[in-house]
């Protein structure tokens, strides 16, 4: 982490920009992921939000990632390679930044962003696959309390993955979540982007297939494509 490195007894969530981070004068969006590897879908979602706001997007990689589902294939990139991929992606795009997060839960990352940039409006960007995870009580001791913390710190914008077009509305139709409807809204991305996933990139690479249409060009050499 950076100069705000926590002591062993300090477990507060923290975000540490890689390189120069946002100055906090403009809106800030967090886009968290495993980035194994970064894809054109990550970039497209960030650019869609920037087109609306002219704000800064922070691509967030967590030191404590959430466990993968049983049967998930081995990773393609190690931690340092993923961070290098984020450096390359953000270096060539205006308003893009990268950061490491001390915690894997989105609510913790949102609170860490609020603490680091107290004057900025914070938005969490995610795909609908992450929306499912966000509302899954298995990750929390108290789901309702976690959601209250999240929406006290940030708004949430969700892009539909292919086949998930009605997911946001379905989730927020539950009475217990109704009060969050104004804070959890959809965001449109270009046609075809919803079908792009890092897992598909990994499968294609392992099968010896091309992936140059799925990943930003600056990371192709890093993933051996």
Secondary structure as GFF3:
##gff-version 3
##sequence-region A 1 225
A	DSSP	beta_strand	15	18	.	.	.	ID=ss1
A	DSSP	beta_strand	28	32	.	.	.	ID=ss2
A	DSSP	alpha_helix	40	53	.	.	.	ID=ss3
A	DSSP	beta_strand	56	62	.	.	.	ID=ss4
A	DSSP	alpha_helix	79	91	.	.	.	ID=ss5
A	DSSP	beta_strand	96	101	.	.	.	ID=ss6
A	DSSP	alpha_helix	106	116	.	.	.	ID=ss7
A	DSSP	beta_strand	122	127	.	.	.	ID=ss8
A	DSSP	alpha_helix	128	134	.	.	.	ID=ss9
A	DSSP	three_ten_helix	137	139	.	.	.	ID=ss10
A	DSSP	alpha_helix	143	153	.	.	.	ID=ss11
A	DSSP	beta_strand	155	159	.	.	.	ID=ss12
A	DSSP	alpha_helix	167	172	.	.	.	ID=ss13
A	DSSP	three_ten_helix	175	183	.	.	.	ID=ss14
A	DSSP	beta_strand	184	186	.	.	.	ID=ss15
A	DSSP	three_ten_helix	193	195	.	.	.	ID=ss16
A	DSSP	alpha_helix	198	206	.	.	.	ID=ss17
A	DSSP	three_ten_helix	217	219	.	.	.	ID=ss18
###
